[in-house]
């Protein structure tokens, strides 16, 4: 039995440092796994390598972990299929045919609620909301930077609070690997405590309602009113740059999403033997996305939209696009197992218990997660590193795990939301047709205000709970 000590934290620390400096999350997690097994094998480098590989393979011996990995790949195939059938472009076309958007405020609310209600995947949310709203923003001479801010504030912040999408599957999988008895329940309890996303969503609504324009955003709006789309007057992006391949029908997107929403509680009821709370989260999300995929395929085949052979090729391509996410999750689960074997949670909890006031735990976790996510430009990579650490500390100190999970999730979204190297920030710029750096500059003041409010909120939660 390995006696927990400072070296117990070393694999996680090394993974964090490497992820920040190299921005290569998978490689960083792999080195952390190898280093952890070297420590477990009395500094034998070669045995550490062999056991590290076995650690990764052994993740598949856990049925729950395997289901989450499968879900991640299937959701990629589902998204690709919906796009190929024209479900996204069909919804865009349908909404653009409606003439009720006749003012600046209504155009902004359209972008906002599109982001709120299309939560299957953050990049899909950004692309749909941007494609629908950009012509309207141009029509009413509103800055594309403001559009980028609105859709960026309603993509990841919404997706992270939904258990039956790829975000939820990743979080539930990482929580399960941290020896949480009911990770789905912990995730659900963390939703109302997830302060930064909640504050961002509400603050964006206030920005629209009260026309709040700060600093660079105000200048961008004045520029647009004068007739200049951007500071460089660059041309607009074409629709093809948004990944819209064909104009289909909105039902190819709406019906699979409805099936996903409907089948999740049904699956929880079945797997919990009549008790939603006792249901299997990993099984339910897998069944739900399979039901959505089945609905999508039935619609496609009934309407002769595509052949079965091509459907399969599209599905496999989409699954392949999500392979990096699945690999991050796989390596993160393996690193969590190694950290558990080293007693990292026990040692970190003893350090925290002896040296850190418990009322500072949540703000510290929020700020640390924010820094890591900002540095590596990935909330998912930050989840992989920070969720196992935070939950193990909570378990060792016998504190509320949902609070610790919420602090990490909030910090990860803030760092990702404000980072210029984040994929969601880049896609928000692309979808809105705004200059990327201008989007970062105009959004940052709003994000910082929300982050300050979230930090204060986590301090108050710590003070009340601990």
N, C-alpha and C positions, 0 to 999 in steps of 0.2 A: 504494500500500500504506500503510495507516494505521500510524503508528509508535506502539506501545503506550506509554501514559503514565497519569497519574492519572485523566484523563478516561475512560480505558477502563473503569474500575470504576464510573463515575458512573451509567450506566443501571441496573445491578444495585442500587447503593446507594439510588438514588431509589425503585426498585421496592420495596425492603425497607422504607424509611421510610414510604412511602405506604401500603403494605399494613398496617403496624402502626398507623398513625394513623387510617386510614379503614376498615380491615378489608374493603376492596373489592379482592380479589386481581386480578380480571380487569382492572379499570381501571388498577391500579398497574402490572401487566405491560404493558398497552397504552402507558402513558406512557413506560415504560422502553424499549420498542421504538422509539417515536417519537424519544425523546431520543438513542438510539444512532445512529439514521439521520441525525439532525441533525448529530451529530459527524462521521459518515462523509462528510457532504456540506458540510463547511466552514461549519457553523452556518446553513445554508439551511433555514428552518423549513418551507417548503412542499414542497421536494424531500424533506425528511426524512419528511414525512407520506406523500407518494406512495410512497417506497421502503419505508416501514414497512408500508403495506398490501400491497405486493408481497412483503415478507418473510413476512407471514402466509399469503398465497396460495401462496407457493413451498414451504411445508411439505408441501403435498399432492403435490409432485413427487417426494418421497421415499416409495417404496413402503412401507418399514418404518414410518415415521411415520403414514402413512395407515391401515395395518392396525391400529395401536394405537388410533387415533381411532375407527375402526369398531368395534373390540372394546368400547371404552368405552360406546358407544351400545347395542350388542347385549346386553351384560351387563345394562344397565338394562331392556331389553325382556324378557330372560329372567327376571329377578327379579320384574317386574310380572306376568308370565304365571304363574309359580309361585304367587304370592300369590292371583291371581284364581281359579286352579283349586282353591284350598284346600289346597295342599301344606303350607304353614306351619301352618295351623290343624289339618290332619290329623295332622301329626307331634306337635303339642302334645296333641291329644286322645288319641293312641295312648299317649304317655308318661304322661299323667295317669291312664289306666286301669290302669296297672301299680301294684301295691301293695307293691313291694319297698322303697319309700322310707318307712321307718318310724322314722326318727330324725333329729335335727338334723344330724348329720354327713352322712348320706346325702343329705339335701335340698341341702346345700351342695355336695357332690360332683356331684350332678346338674346344678346350675347351672354348675359349673366345666367339666365335660366336655361339656355342651351347647355352651358357648362355644368349647371347643377344637375340636370336630369339625364345627361348622357355620361354615365359613370363607368362604362364597361372597361375603359382603359384611358389613361391620362392623355396620351398622344392623339388618340381618336377624338377625345373631347376637344382638344385644342384645334385640330384640323377642321372638325365639323363647325364648331362655334366661329372660328376665324373665317371659313369660307362663306358661311351664311351672312355674317355681320359686316364683313369688310366693304362690300359694295354700298351698304347703307351708311357706314361711317364716312365713306368718301362722298356720298350724296349730300349728307348734312354737314360736311366739312368739319368732322371731328377727327382728332389725331389718331393715327394708327397705333401710336404708343399707348394711348388710353385703351384701345381695343386689346392690345397685347396684355396690358395689366389686368383687364377684366377677365379675360379667358384664362390667364395664368393663375388667377386667384380663385378660380372655380374648377380647376382640373385636378391636380394632385390633392388639394385640400378636401375635395369631395371624395375622390377615389380612396383616400386613406381611411375613410370612415365607413367603408362598405366591406362586409366580410366576404361577399361572393364575387370578387373579381381577383385579378392576379395580385394586387396589393394585399388583399385580405389573406389570400392563400399563403403568401410569403411570410406574413406576420404570424399567422396561426402556426405555420410549420416551424418557424424559429422559436416560438413560445413553447411548442410541444417538445422540442429538443432540449429545452431548459427545465424539463421535469415538472411542467405545469400540468396539474391534473385535468383541468378543462380549459384548454387554450382558447376555444371559441368564446366561452363565457367571459374569460379574462379580457379578450379583445372587445367584446360588446360592452363590458363595464368601462373600458378605457375610452370609448367613443365620446361620452359627454365630458370627459376629463382632458380630452385632446385639445388643449387650449389654443395653440397657434392656428391650426386650420379653422376652428370655429370663429376665432377673432378675425382672421383674414376674410372669411366669407361674409361675415356681418359688416366688416369695415368696407369691403368692396360695395356692398349694398348702400352704405351711407355715402360713399364717394359718388355713386350714381344719383341718389336721392337729393343730395345737397350740393352736387356739382363741385366737389372738393378737388382742387388742382394745386399741387404743391411743387415749388421749385421748377425743375426741368420739365415737368409735365405741363405746367402752365405755359411755359415758353413754346413747347411743342404744339399746344392747342392754338396759341396766337399765330404761330407759323402756318398751321393748317387753315385757319380762318382767312389768312391772306392769300390762300390759293396754292401754297407749296405743300406737296405731299410729304416730302422729307427735306432734311437740311441740304442734301445733295441733289434733290429733284430727280432721283433715280426712278426708273420705270417700275410699273407694277408687275407683280408676279403673275404668271398665267395659272389657270386652274390646274393644269397638268402638274405644276410643281407642288400641288397639294395632294398628290396621289390619287386623284379622282380619275378613274379609267373609263367609266361609262355612266350614263344616266340610267339608273334603274328605277325601282319602286321603293318607297319608304318602308313598306311592309317587310322587306328583306332584312331590315335592321330592327324595326319595332317589335315584330313577333318573336324573334329569337331572344331579345332582351326581356320581353314579357315572360317567356318560358323560363328564362334564367331566374327571374324574380319569383315566379310562382312556385318553381320546383324546390327552391331552397328551404322554405318552411315545411313543405311536404316531406322532404328528405330528412330534416331534423326530427320531424314527428315520427317517421318510420324508424330511423336508427335509434331514437330515444325511447322506443316502445311506448309511444303515446305522450312522452315528456319532451318538449322542445329543448329544455335546458340540458337534458342528458344526452341529446343527440350528438352524433359524431360530426364535428366541423369539417374534417378533411374528407370524409365520405360524402357529406352533403354538398360541398362545393364541387366535388368531382361529378357527382350525379347531375347536379344542376347545369354545369357547362356541357355535359354530354347531351342532356335534354335539349338545350339551346341549339347545339350543333345538329341534332337530329331534326329539329323543326326547320332549321336553315336548309338542310339537305333535301327534306321533303318538299319544301316550297320551290327549290331550284329544279328538282326533277319533275314535279308536277307541271311546272310552267315551261318545261323544255328550255330552260335558260342556259343549261350547261350539261355536258355529258358526265357520267359517273367517273370516267377516267380522269377528266380534267378537274372535277371536284376533288378527287384524291390528291392530284398534283398540287392544287392550290392549298389544300389543307396541310400537306407536308412542307410546303414552302413557308407557310405561316408558322408552323411549329418550329421550323428551323430558325426563323427570325427570333423566336423567343428562347432559343437554346442558350444564349449567354446568360439570360436571367435564371434559367434552370440550373446552369453550372454554378452560378453564384450561390444559389440556394443550397445546392449539393455540398459545396465546399464549406459554406457557413454552418451547415448542420454537422459536418465532420469536425470542424474546429470547435463547435460547441461541445461535442462529445469529448474531445481532447482536453478542453479547459475544465470540464467536469471531472475527468480522471485526475487532473493535476490539483483539483481543489481550489481553482482560481476564485470561485464565488465565495468560498469560506474565508480565504485569505483576504480578499478585497473587503468583505463584510467586516472582518476583524479590524482592518485598517480604518475603515469608515467609522465603525463604532467607537474606536479609541480616539480618533483625531478630527472627525467632522461632525458638527452639530446636525442632527437629523433634519432640522428645518431647512438646511441648505442643500440636502441631497437632490431634491427635484430640480431646483434652479441650476445646480452644477451639471446634472445629467442633460438638461435642456441645452445649456450653453456648450457643453462638450460635444454633443451630437450635432449642434449647429455648426461648430467649427469644422468638424470632420466632413460633414455633408457639403459645406461651402468649399472646402479645400479639394475634395475629390469630385464634386459635381454630381453626386449620386446619393439620393435618399435610400435606395435599395442597398447599396454597398454599406451605408451607415447602419441600416437595420441589421445587416449580417454581422457587423462588428459589435454593435452596442446592445442589441436586445438580449443576447445571452448573458452579458456581463451585468446589465441592470437587473434582470429577473433573478439571477443567482444571488445578487446582493439583497434583493427584497426577500427572497426565501430564507436566507441565512439570518436576517434581522427580524424575520417574522412580521414584515410590513406588507401593506396592500400592493400586490403585484400590478394591479391595473394602473395605479398612479405612476409607478416606475415605467411601465410600458408607454403610457401616455406622454411622459416627459421625453422619452427617446423619440417617439414618433413625431412629436411636435418640433423638436430640435432638428430632426432629419429633414422635415418638410421646409422649415425656415431656411436652413442652409442651402438646400436644393433650389428653393424659390428665389434666392438672391444671388446664386452663384452664376457667373458669366459662362462657366463651362458645363453647366447642367444641360442635359438633353431636353428637358421640358422647357427651359428658358429659350433654348435655340429653336425648338419647334413652335413655341408661342410667337417668336419673332417672325418665323417663316409663315405661319398661318395668318398672321395679321398683316404681313407685307411691310413690317417696320424694320428699321435698322437694328441689328442685334444689340450693339453697345448702347444705343439710345433707349432701347427697351429696358436694359439693365439699369441705366442711369435714372430713368423716370420711375421705375418700379421700386427702387431701393428705399426711398424715404417712407413709402407706405409700408413696406415690409419691416423696416426697422421699428416703426411705431407699433406695429402689431407684435413684434418680438419683445419689445419692452413691456407691453401689457401682459404678454404671456409669461415673462420672467416673474413679474410681480404676482401674477396669478398662481404660479407654481410655488412661490414662496408662501403665499397665503394658504394654499392647499396643504403644504408641508406643516405649517404652523397649526392648522386645524386638525390634521389627521394624525400627526406624530406627537 
